[in-house]
Amino acid sequence: MKIKALRMFSHYHLGNVSQGETRTVKKEIGEALVKMLLAEEVEPEKAESPDPEKPKTGGKGGNKRGADSADKGASQG
């Protein structure tokens, strides 16, 4: 489950969480944080499917999308 912190808080398993920070957490933890009004659930981002009418343009420039460092510390199991 992916959550976004509504305000800064500290959690036993997650540590310090800043306001506006987005993390992937266990479903049970996420649901509890949402019930306590500390976080809100974030819908999983849908992968944009390429529009067949638009030709691909551009090159190798631009910002590279990297892994969010906040997600690295999230407990997965």
PDB file of N, CA, C and O in Angstrom:
ATOM      1  N   MET A   1       0.852  -1.171   0.000  1.00  0.00           N
ATOM      2  CA  MET A   1       0.000   0.000   0.000  1.00  0.00           C
ATOM      3  C   MET A   1       0.896   1.232   0.000  1.00  0.00           C
ATOM      4  O   MET A   1       1.921   1.265   0.681  1.00  0.00           O
ATOM      5  N   LYS A   2       0.510   2.225  -0.755  1.00  0.00           N
ATOM      6  CA  LYS A   2       1.281   3.458  -0.839  1.00  0.00           C
ATOM      7  C   LYS A   2       0.517   4.555  -0.104  1.00  0.00           C
ATOM      8  O   LYS A   2      -0.674   4.758  -0.340  1.00  0.00           O
ATOM      9  N   ILE A   3       1.220   5.269   0.798  1.00  0.00           N
ATOM     10  CA  ILE A   3       0.594   6.321   1.589  1.00  0.00           C
ATOM     11  C   ILE A   3       1.353   7.624   1.439  1.00  0.00           C
ATOM     12  O   ILE A   3       2.527   7.644   1.068  1.00  0.00           O
ATOM     13  N   LYS A   4       0.655   8.715   1.738  1.00  0.00           N
ATOM     14  CA  LYS A   4       1.254  10.049   1.773  1.00  0.00           C
ATOM     15  C   LYS A   4       0.961  10.642   3.140  1.00  0.00           C
ATOM     16  O   LYS A   4      -0.197  10.705   3.554  1.00  0.00           O
ATOM     17  N   ALA A   5       1.999  11.079   3.847  1.00  0.00           N
ATOM     18  CA  ALA A   5       1.844  11.626   5.193  1.00  0.00           C
ATOM     19  C   ALA A   5       1.134  12.972   5.141  1.00  0.00           C
ATOM     20  O   ALA A   5       1.499  13.844   4.352  1.00  0.00           O
ATOM     21  N   LEU A   6       0.116  13.138   5.986  1.00  0.00           N
ATOM     22  CA  LEU A   6      -0.606  14.399   6.068  1.00  0.00           C
ATOM     23  C   LEU A   6       0.092  15.375   6.997  1.00  0.00           C
ATOM     24  O   LEU A   6      -0.072  16.588   6.873  1.00  0.00           O
ATOM     25  N   ARG A   7       0.873  14.839   7.932  1.00  0.00           N
ATOM     26  CA  ARG A   7       1.685  15.654   8.839  1.00  0.00           C
ATOM     27  C   ARG A   7       2.859  14.811   9.310  1.00  0.00           C
ATOM     28  O   ARG A   7       2.887  13.598   9.102  1.00  0.00           O
ATOM     29  N   MET A   8       3.824  15.458   9.943  1.00  0.00           N
ATOM     30  CA  MET A   8       5.004  14.757  10.424  1.00  0.00           C
ATOM     31  C   MET A   8       4.623  13.864  11.604  1.00  0.00           C
ATOM     32  O   MET A   8       3.890  14.289  12.497  1.00  0.00           O
ATOM     33  N   PHE A   9       5.127  12.616  11.606  1.00  0.00           N
ATOM     34  CA  PHE A   9       4.897  11.714  12.728  1.00  0.00           C
ATOM     35  C   PHE A   9       6.033  10.702  12.804  1.00  0.00           C
ATOM     36  O   PHE A   9       6.834  10.567  11.880  1.00  0.00           O
ATOM     37  N   SER A  10       6.079   9.998  13.927  1.00  0.00           N
ATOM     38  CA  SER A  10       7.077   8.962  14.138  1.00  0.00           C
ATOM     39  C   SER A  10       6.343   7.640  14.306  1.00  0.00           C
ATOM     40  O   SER A  10       5.299   7.578  14.955  1.00  0.00           O
ATOM     41  N   HIS A  11       6.894   6.584  13.716  1.00  0.00           N
ATOM     42  CA  HIS A  11       6.270   5.270  13.768  1.00  0.00           C
ATOM     43  C   HIS A  11       7.317   4.237  14.149  1.00  0.00           C
ATOM     44  O   HIS A  11       8.473   4.336  13.738  1.00  0.00           O
ATOM     45  N   TYR A  12       6.914   3.250  14.931  1.00  0.00           N
ATOM     46  CA  TYR A  12       7.830   2.219  15.422  1.00  0.00           C
ATOM     47  C   TYR A  12       8.595   1.533  14.289  1.00  0.00           C
ATOM     48  O   TYR A  12       9.808   1.346  14.393  1.00  0.00           O
ATOM     49  N   HIS A  13       7.911   1.159  13.217  1.00  0.00           N
ATOM     50  CA  HIS A  13       8.550   0.445  12.106  1.00  0.00           C
ATOM     51  C   HIS A  13       9.070   1.374  11.012  1.00  0.00           C
ATOM     52  O   HIS A  13      10.043   1.044  10.334  1.00  0.00           O
ATOM     53  N   LEU A  14       8.437   2.528  10.834  1.00  0.00           N
ATOM     54  CA  LEU A  14       8.794   3.417   9.725  1.00  0.00           C
ATOM     55  C   LEU A  14       9.802   4.496  10.114  1.00  0.00           C
ATOM     56  O   LEU A  14      10.458   5.064   9.241  1.00  0.00           O
ATOM     57  N   GLY A  15       9.937   4.786  11.395  1.00  0.00           N
ATOM     58  CA  GLY A  15      10.812   5.875  11.830  1.00  0.00           C
ATOM     59  C   GLY A  15      10.101   7.205  11.653  1.00  0.00           C
ATOM     60  O   GLY A  15       8.872   7.266  11.697  1.00  0.00           O
ATOM     61  N   ASN A  16      10.865   8.268  11.453  1.00  0.00           N
ATOM     62  CA  ASN A  16      10.288   9.596  11.261  1.00  0.00           C
ATOM     63  C   ASN A  16       9.766   9.740   9.846  1.00  0.00           C
ATOM     64  O   ASN A  16      10.443   9.383   8.881  1.00  0.00           O
ATOM     65  N   VAL A  17       8.561  10.263   9.730  1.00  0.00           N
ATOM     66  CA  VAL A  17       7.929  10.474   8.428  1.00  0.00           C
ATOM     67  C   VAL A  17       7.589  11.951   8.326  1.00  0.00           C
ATOM     68  O   VAL A  17       6.914  12.495   9.201  1.00  0.00           O
ATOM     69  N   SER A  18       8.045  12.598   7.278  1.00  0.00           N
ATOM     70  CA  SER A  18       7.806  14.029   7.078  1.00  0.00           C
ATOM     71  C   SER A  18       6.469  14.266   6.393  1.00  0.00           C
ATOM     72  O   SER A  18       5.955  13.402   5.683  1.00  0.00           O
ATOM     73  N   GLN A  19       5.915  15.456   6.620  1.00  0.00           N
ATOM     74  CA  GLN A  19       4.659  15.832   5.974  1.00  0.00           C
ATOM     75  C   GLN A  19       4.842  15.822   4.467  1.00  0.00           C
ATOM     76  O   GLN A  19       5.826  16.359   3.956  1.00  0.00           O
ATOM     77  N   GLY A  20       3.909  15.219   3.755  1.00  0.00           N
ATOM     78  CA  GLY A  20       3.948  15.159   2.301  1.00  0.00           C
ATOM     79  C   GLY A  20       4.781  14.016   1.743  1.00  0.00           C
ATOM     80  O   GLY A  20       4.786  13.787   0.533  1.00  0.00           O
ATOM     81  N   GLU A  21       5.482  13.298   2.606  1.00  0.00           N
ATOM     82  CA  GLU A  21       6.329  12.194   2.159  1.00  0.00           C
ATOM     83  C   GLU A  21       5.463  11.013   1.735  1.00  0.00           C
ATOM     84  O   GLU A  21       4.451  10.716   2.369  1.00  0.00           O
ATOM     85  N   THR A  22       5.864  10.347   0.667  1.00  0.00           N
ATOM     86  CA  THR A  22       5.149   9.191   0.157  1.00  0.00           C
ATOM     87  C   THR A  22       6.003   7.950   0.377  1.00  0.00           C
ATOM     88  O   THR A  22       7.191   7.937   0.058  1.00  0.00           O
ATOM     89  N   ARG A  23       5.383   6.900   0.930  1.00  0.00           N
ATOM     90  CA  ARG A  23       6.086   5.641   1.198  1.00  0.00           C
ATOM     91  C   ARG A  23       5.199   4.458   0.867  1.00  0.00           C
ATOM     92  O   ARG A  23       3.972   4.553   0.865  1.00  0.00           O
ATOM     93  N   THR A  24       5.852   3.340   0.588  1.00  0.00           N
ATOM     94  CA  THR A  24       5.160   2.082   0.414  1.00  0.00           C
ATOM     95  C   THR A  24       5.286   1.319   1.723  1.00  0.00           C
ATOM     96  O   THR A  24       6.395   1.086   2.204  1.00  0.00           O
ATOM     97  N   VAL A  25       4.149   0.927   2.307  1.00  0.00           N
ATOM     98  CA  VAL A  25       4.124   0.260   3.599  1.00  0.00           C
ATOM     99  C   VAL A  25       3.232  -0.974   3.526  1.00  0.00           C
ATOM    100  O   VAL A  25       2.507  -1.180   2.553  1.00  0.00           O
ATOM    101  N   LYS A  26       3.301  -1.801   4.590  1.00  0.00           N
ATOM    102  CA  LYS A  26       2.397  -2.944   4.675  1.00  0.00           C
ATOM    103  C   LYS A  26       0.964  -2.431   4.735  1.00  0.00           C
ATOM    104  O   LYS A  26       0.702  -1.343   5.249  1.00  0.00           O
ATOM    105  N   LYS A  27       0.045  -3.223   4.206  1.00  0.00           N
ATOM    106  CA  LYS A  27      -1.349  -2.820   4.151  1.00  0.00           C
ATOM    107  C   LYS A  27      -1.908  -2.521   5.547  1.00  0.00           C
ATOM    108  O   LYS A  27      -2.631  -1.540   5.724  1.00  0.00           O
ATOM    109  N   GLU A  28      -1.579  -3.359   6.541  1.00  0.00           N
ATOM    110  CA  GLU A  28      -2.101  -3.172   7.902  1.00  0.00           C
ATOM    111  C   GLU A  28      -1.629  -1.843   8.484  1.00  0.00           C
ATOM    112  O   GLU A  28      -2.413  -1.118   9.096  1.00  0.00           O
ATOM    113  N   ILE A  29      -0.358  -1.523   8.294  1.00  0.00           N
ATOM    114  CA  ILE A  29       0.202  -0.273   8.813  1.00  0.00           C
ATOM    115  C   ILE A  29      -0.435   0.918   8.105  1.00  0.00           C
ATOM    116  O   ILE A  29      -0.823   1.893   8.749  1.00  0.00           O
ATOM    117  N   GLY A  30      -0.541   0.837   6.789  1.00  0.00           N
ATOM    118  CA  GLY A  30      -1.141   1.923   6.018  1.00  0.00           C
ATOM    119  C   GLY A  30      -2.580   2.202   6.422  1.00  0.00           C
ATOM    120  O   GLY A  30      -2.978   3.357   6.571  1.00  0.00           O
ATOM    121  N   GLU A  31      -3.359   1.136   6.600  1.00  0.00           N
ATOM    122  CA  GLU A  31      -4.759   1.314   6.990  1.00  0.00           C
ATOM    123  C   GLU A  31      -4.864   1.961   8.371  1.00  0.00           C
ATOM    124  O   GLU A  31      -5.718   2.820   8.588  1.00  0.00           O
ATOM    125  N   ALA A  32      -3.995   1.551   9.309  1.00  0.00           N
ATOM    126  CA  ALA A  32      -4.015   2.136  10.658  1.00  0.00           C
ATOM    127  C   ALA A  32      -3.663   3.617  10.613  1.00  0.00           C
ATOM    128  O   ALA A  32      -4.296   4.423  11.296  1.00  0.00           O
ATOM    129  N   LEU A  33      -2.657   3.987   9.816  1.00  0.00           N
ATOM    130  CA  LEU A  33      -2.249   5.391   9.713  1.00  0.00           C
ATOM    131  C   LEU A  33      -3.348   6.243   9.085  1.00  0.00           C
ATOM    132  O   LEU A  33      -3.546   7.392   9.479  1.00  0.00           O
ATOM    133  N   VAL A  34      -4.054   5.688   8.120  1.00  0.00           N
ATOM    134  CA  VAL A  34      -5.167   6.405   7.487  1.00  0.00           C
ATOM    135  C   VAL A  34      -6.298   6.614   8.495  1.00  0.00           C
ATOM    136  O   VAL A  34      -6.894   7.691   8.543  1.00  0.00           O
ATOM    137  N   LYS A  35      -6.599   5.580   9.305  1.00  0.00           N
ATOM    138  CA  LYS A  35      -7.659   5.703  10.317  1.00  0.00           C
ATOM    139  C   LYS A  35      -7.312   6.749  11.363  1.00  0.00           C
ATOM    140  O   LYS A  35      -8.204   7.417  11.888  1.00  0.00           O
ATOM    141  N   MET A  36      -6.008   6.903  11.679  1.00  0.00           N
ATOM    142  CA  MET A  36      -5.578   7.890  12.669  1.00  0.00           C
ATOM    143  C   MET A  36      -5.414   9.280  12.060  1.00  0.00           C
ATOM    144  O   MET A  36      -4.993  10.213  12.743  1.00  0.00           O
ATOM    145  N   LEU A  37      -5.745   9.418  10.775  1.00  0.00           N
ATOM    146  CA  LEU A  37      -5.652  10.687  10.048  1.00  0.00           C
ATOM    147  C   LEU A  37      -4.216  11.227   9.995  1.00  0.00           C
ATOM    148  O   LEU A  37      -4.004  12.439   9.954  1.00  0.00           O
ATOM    149  N   LEU A  38      -3.239  10.320   9.995  1.00  0.00           N
ATOM    150  CA  LEU A  38      -1.849  10.715   9.848  1.00  0.00           C
ATOM    151  C   LEU A  38      -1.398  10.630   8.390  1.00  0.00           C
ATOM    152  O   LEU A  38      -0.416  11.260   7.996  1.00  0.00           O
ATOM    153  N   ALA A  39      -2.126   9.845   7.597  1.00  0.00           N
ATOM    154  CA  ALA A  39      -1.743   9.651   6.198  1.00  0.00           C
ATOM    155  C   ALA A  39      -2.991   9.415   5.362  1.00  0.00           C
ATOM    156  O   ALA A  39      -4.078   9.160   5.879  1.00  0.00           O
ATOM    157  N   GLU A  40      -2.796   9.509   4.050  1.00  0.00           N
ATOM    158  CA  GLU A  40      -3.859   9.179   3.112  1.00  0.00           C
ATOM    159  C   GLU A  40      -3.311   8.187   2.102  1.00  0.00           C
ATOM    160  O   GLU A  40      -2.124   8.199   1.778  1.00  0.00           O
ATOM    161  N   GLU A  41      -4.193   7.327   1.610  1.00  0.00           N
ATOM    162  CA  GLU A  41      -3.766   6.335   0.630  1.00  0.00           C
ATOM    163  C   GLU A  41      -3.562   7.020  -0.715  1.00  0.00           C
ATOM    164  O   GLU A  41      -4.355   7.866  -1.129  1.00  0.00           O
ATOM    165  N   VAL A  42      -2.492   6.638  -1.380  1.00  0.00           N
ATOM    166  CA  VAL A  42      -2.182   7.172  -2.698  1.00  0.00           C
ATOM    167  C   VAL A  42      -2.493   6.088  -3.713  1.00  0.00           C
ATOM    168  O   VAL A  42      -2.044   4.949  -3.579  1.00  0.00           O
ATOM    169  N   GLU A  43      -3.251   6.441  -4.712  1.00  0.00           N
ATOM    170  CA  GLU A  43      -3.572   5.483  -5.765  1.00  0.00           C
ATOM    171  C   GLU A  43      -2.303   5.130  -6.525  1.00  0.00           C
ATOM    172  O   GLU A  43      -1.487   6.008  -6.805  1.00  0.00           O
ATOM    173  N   PRO A  44      -2.127   3.872  -6.858  1.00  0.00           N
ATOM    174  CA  PRO A  44      -0.950   3.507  -7.650  1.00  0.00           C
ATOM    175  C   PRO A  44      -0.961   4.246  -8.981  1.00  0.00           C
ATOM    176  O   PRO A  44      -1.985   4.321  -9.661  1.00  0.00           O
ATOM    177  N   GLU A  45       0.192   4.784  -9.335  1.00  0.00           N
ATOM    178  CA  GLU A  45       0.278   5.529 -10.593  1.00  0.00           C
ATOM    179  C   GLU A  45       0.170   4.563 -11.759  1.00  0.00           C
ATOM    180  O   GLU A  45       0.879   3.559 -11.826  1.00  0.00           O
ATOM    181  N   LYS A  46      -0.722   4.884 -12.664  1.00  0.00           N
ATOM    182  CA  LYS A  46      -0.894   4.042 -13.840  1.00  0.00           C
ATOM    183  C   LYS A  46       0.184   4.390 -14.858  1.00  0.00           C
ATOM    184  O   LYS A  46       0.497   5.559 -15.084  1.00  0.00           O
ATOM    185  N   ALA A  47       0.738   3.355 -15.460  1.00  0.00           N
ATOM    186  CA  ALA A  47       1.749   3.580 -16.492  1.00  0.00           C
ATOM    187  C   ALA A  47       1.061   4.185 -17.702  1.00  0.00           C
ATOM    188  O   ALA A  47       0.030   3.699 -18.167  1.00  0.00           O
ATOM    189  N   GLU A  48       1.656   5.254 -18.198  1.00  0.00           N
ATOM    190  CA  GLU A  48       1.068   5.909 -19.358  1.00  0.00           C
ATOM    191  C   GLU A  48       1.314   5.060 -20.598  1.00  0.00           C
ATOM    192  O   GLU A  48       2.453   4.731 -20.928  1.00  0.00           O
ATOM    193  N   SER A  49       0.232   4.716 -21.272  1.00  0.00           N
ATOM    194  CA  SER A  49       0.384   3.966 -22.510  1.00  0.00           C
ATOM    195  C   SER A  49       0.618   4.957 -23.643  1.00  0.00           C
ATOM    196  O   SER A  49      -0.047   5.991 -23.707  1.00  0.00           O
ATOM    197  N   PRO A  50       1.546   4.657 -24.527  1.00  0.00           N
ATOM    198  CA  PRO A  50       1.829   5.595 -25.618  1.00  0.00           C
ATOM    199  C   PRO A  50       0.616   5.752 -26.538  1.00  0.00           C
ATOM    200  O   PRO A  50      -0.067   4.781 -26.861  1.00  0.00           O
ATOM    201  N   ASP A  51       0.369   6.986 -26.946  1.00  0.00           N
ATOM    202  CA  ASP A  51      -0.738   7.282 -27.844  1.00  0.00           C
ATOM    203  C   ASP A  51      -0.310   6.912 -29.263  1.00  0.00           C
ATOM    204  O   ASP A  51       0.669   7.462 -29.767  1.00  0.00           O
ATOM    205  N   PRO A  52      -1.023   5.991 -29.919  1.00  0.00           N
ATOM    206  CA  PRO A  52      -0.598   5.559 -31.262  1.00  0.00           C
ATOM    207  C   PRO A  52      -0.646   6.673 -32.307  1.00  0.00           C
ATOM    208  O   PRO A  52       0.011   6.569 -33.343  1.00  0.00           O
ATOM    209  N   GLU A  53      -1.415   7.741 -32.056  1.00  0.00           N
ATOM    210  CA  GLU A  53      -1.515   8.825 -33.028  1.00  0.00           C
ATOM    211  C   GLU A  53      -0.321   9.773 -32.957  1.00  0.00           C
ATOM    212  O   GLU A  53      -0.014  10.448 -33.940  1.00  0.00           O
ATOM    213  N   LYS A  54       0.359   9.833 -31.809  1.00  0.00           N
ATOM    214  CA  LYS A  54       1.483  10.744 -31.648  1.00  0.00           C
ATOM    215  C   LYS A  54       2.793  10.012 -31.927  1.00  0.00           C
ATOM    216  O   LYS A  54       3.069   8.983 -31.311  1.00  0.00           O
ATOM    217  N   PRO A  55       3.598  10.533 -32.844  1.00  0.00           N
ATOM    218  CA  PRO A  55       4.906   9.910 -33.059  1.00  0.00           C
ATOM    219  C   PRO A  55       5.834  10.245 -31.893  1.00  0.00           C
ATOM    220  O   PRO A  55       5.741  11.317 -31.295  1.00  0.00           O
ATOM    221  N   LYS A  56       6.720   9.316 -31.588  1.00  0.00           N
ATOM    222  CA  LYS A  56       7.674   9.560 -30.505  1.00  0.00           C
ATOM    223  C   LYS A  56       8.717  10.558 -30.977  1.00  0.00           C
ATOM    224  O   LYS A  56       9.257  10.441 -32.077  1.00  0.00           O
ATOM    225  N   THR A  57       8.991  11.533 -30.137  1.00  0.00           N
ATOM    226  CA  THR A  57      10.005  12.528 -30.453  1.00  0.00           C
ATOM    227  C   THR A  57      10.937  12.656 -29.273  1.00  0.00           C
ATOM    228  O   THR A  57      10.640  12.161 -28.186  1.00  0.00           O
ATOM    229  N   GLY A  58      12.035  13.300 -29.472  1.00  0.00           N
ATOM    230  CA  GLY A  58      12.961  13.535 -28.365  1.00  0.00           C
ATOM    231  C   GLY A  58      14.200  12.677 -28.507  1.00  0.00           C
ATOM    232  O   GLY A  58      14.413  12.001 -29.513  1.00  0.00           O
ATOM    233  N   GLY A  59      14.996  12.728 -27.480  1.00  0.00           N
ATOM    234  CA  GLY A  59      16.241  11.977 -27.523  1.00  0.00           C
ATOM    235  C   GLY A  59      16.609  11.469 -26.152  1.00  0.00           C
ATOM    236  O   GLY A  59      15.761  11.024 -25.378  1.00  0.00           O
ATOM    237  N   LYS A  60      17.887  11.544 -25.871  1.00  0.00           N
ATOM    238  CA  LYS A  60      18.364  11.018 -24.606  1.00  0.00           C
ATOM    239  C   LYS A  60      18.385  12.061 -23.500  1.00  0.00           C
ATOM    240  O   LYS A  60      18.763  11.739 -22.374  1.00  0.00           O
ATOM    241  N   GLY A  61      17.998  13.280 -23.777  1.00  0.00           N
ATOM    242  CA  GLY A  61      18.047  14.345 -22.781  1.00  0.00           C
ATOM    243  C   GLY A  61      16.912  14.251 -21.785  1.00  0.00           C
ATOM    244  O   GLY A  61      16.026  13.403 -21.899  1.00  0.00           O
ATOM    245  N   GLY A  62      16.957  15.130 -20.815  1.00  0.00           N
ATOM    246  CA  GLY A  62      15.880  15.190 -19.840  1.00  0.00           C
ATOM    247  C   GLY A  62      16.246  14.539 -18.532  1.00  0.00           C
ATOM    248  O   GLY A  62      17.314  13.945 -18.386  1.00  0.00           O
ATOM    249  N   ASN A  63      15.355  14.660 -17.597  1.00  0.00           N
ATOM    250  CA  ASN A  63      15.588  14.089 -16.276  1.00  0.00           C
ATOM    251  C   ASN A  63      15.331  12.593 -16.292  1.00  0.00           C
ATOM    252  O   ASN A  63      14.372  12.114 -16.896  1.00  0.00           O
ATOM    253  N   LYS A  64      16.185  11.886 -15.632  1.00  0.00           N
ATOM    254  CA  LYS A  64      16.009  10.444 -15.516  1.00  0.00           C
ATOM    255  C   LYS A  64      15.166  10.158 -14.296  1.00  0.00           C
ATOM    256  O   LYS A  64      15.326  10.807 -13.262  1.00  0.00           O
ATOM    257  N   ARG A  65      14.289   9.216 -14.402  1.00  0.00           N
ATOM    258  CA  ARG A  65      13.440   8.848 -13.283  1.00  0.00           C
ATOM    259  C   ARG A  65      14.185   7.825 -12.442  1.00  0.00           C
ATOM    260  O   ARG A  65      14.584   6.774 -12.943  1.00  0.00           O
ATOM    261  N   GLY A  66      14.374   8.135 -11.161  1.00  0.00           N
ATOM    262  CA  GLY A  66      15.120   7.247 -10.288  1.00  0.00           C
ATOM    263  C   GLY A  66      14.250   6.739  -9.165  1.00  0.00           C
ATOM    264  O   GLY A  66      13.118   7.186  -8.983  1.00  0.00           O
ATOM    265  N   ALA A  67      14.789   5.800  -8.414  1.00  0.00           N
ATOM    266  CA  ALA A  67      14.060   5.256  -7.272  1.00  0.00           C
ATOM    267  C   ALA A  67      14.034   6.291  -6.157  1.00  0.00           C
ATOM    268  O   ALA A  67      15.032   6.962  -5.894  1.00  0.00           O
ATOM    269  N   ASP A  68      12.900   6.413  -5.516  1.00  0.00           N
ATOM    270  CA  ASP A  68      12.745   7.351  -4.408  1.00  0.00           C
ATOM    271  C   ASP A  68      13.481   6.782  -3.200  1.00  0.00           C
ATOM    272  O   ASP A  68      13.231   5.646  -2.794  1.00  0.00           O
ATOM    273  N   SER A  69      14.384   7.568  -2.629  1.00  0.00           N
ATOM    274  CA  SER A  69      15.184   7.083  -1.511  1.00  0.00           C
ATOM    275  C   SER A  69      14.317   6.749  -0.307  1.00  0.00           C
ATOM    276  O   SER A  69      14.718   5.924   0.515  1.00  0.00           O
ATOM    277  N   ALA A  70      13.138   7.363  -0.172  1.00  0.00           N
ATOM    278  CA  ALA A  70      12.259   7.084   0.959  1.00  0.00           C
ATOM    279  C   ALA A  70      11.692   5.667   0.862  1.00  0.00           C
ATOM    280  O   ALA A  70      11.410   5.051   1.890  1.00  0.00           O
ATOM    281  N   ASP A  71      11.520   5.139  -0.351  1.00  0.00           N
ATOM    282  CA  ASP A  71      10.972   3.811  -0.529  1.00  0.00           C
ATOM    283  C   ASP A  71      11.970   2.722  -0.165  1.00  0.00           C
ATOM    284  O   ASP A  71      11.569   1.602   0.150  1.00  0.00           O
ATOM    285  N   LYS A  72      13.250   3.025  -0.202  1.00  0.00           N
ATOM    286  CA  LYS A  72      14.266   2.017   0.067  1.00  0.00           C
ATOM    287  C   LYS A  72      14.188   1.492   1.492  1.00  0.00           C
ATOM    288  O   LYS A  72      14.452   0.315   1.734  1.00  0.00           O
ATOM    289  N   GLY A  73      13.826   2.355   2.438  1.00  0.00           N
ATOM    290  CA  GLY A  73      13.797   1.951   3.835  1.00  0.00           C
ATOM    291  C   GLY A  73      12.463   1.351   4.274  1.00  0.00           C
ATOM    292  O   GLY A  73      12.328   0.938   5.426  1.00  0.00           O
ATOM    293  N   ALA A  74      11.487   1.297   3.388  1.00  0.00           N
ATOM    294  CA  ALA A  74      10.171   0.777   3.764  1.00  0.00           C
ATOM    295  C   ALA A  74      10.240  -0.722   4.010  1.00  0.00           C
ATOM    296  O   ALA A  74      10.912  -1.451   3.281  1.00  0.00           O
ATOM    297  N   SER A  75       9.556  -1.163   5.022  1.00  0.00           N
ATOM    298  CA  SER A  75       9.522  -2.580   5.369  1.00  0.00           C
ATOM    299  C   SER A  75       8.648  -3.318   4.362  1.00  0.00           C
ATOM    300  O   SER A  75       7.532  -2.890   4.068  1.00  0.00           O
ATOM    301  N   GLN A  76       9.149  -4.405   3.846  1.00  0.00           N
ATOM    302  CA  GLN A  76       8.400  -5.166   2.849  1.00  0.00           C
ATOM    303  C   GLN A  76       7.852  -6.476   3.400  1.00  0.00           C
ATOM    304  O   GLN A  76       7.031  -7.108   2.736  1.00  0.00           O
ATOM    305  N   GLY A  77       8.254  -6.893   4.536  1.00  0.00           N
ATOM    306  CA  GLY A  77       7.772  -8.204   4.974  1.00  0.00           C
ATOM    307  C   GLY A  77       7.912  -8.441   6.368  1.00  0.00           C
ATOM    308  O   GLY A  77       7.541  -9.510   6.853  1.00  0.00           O
TER     309      GLY A  77
END
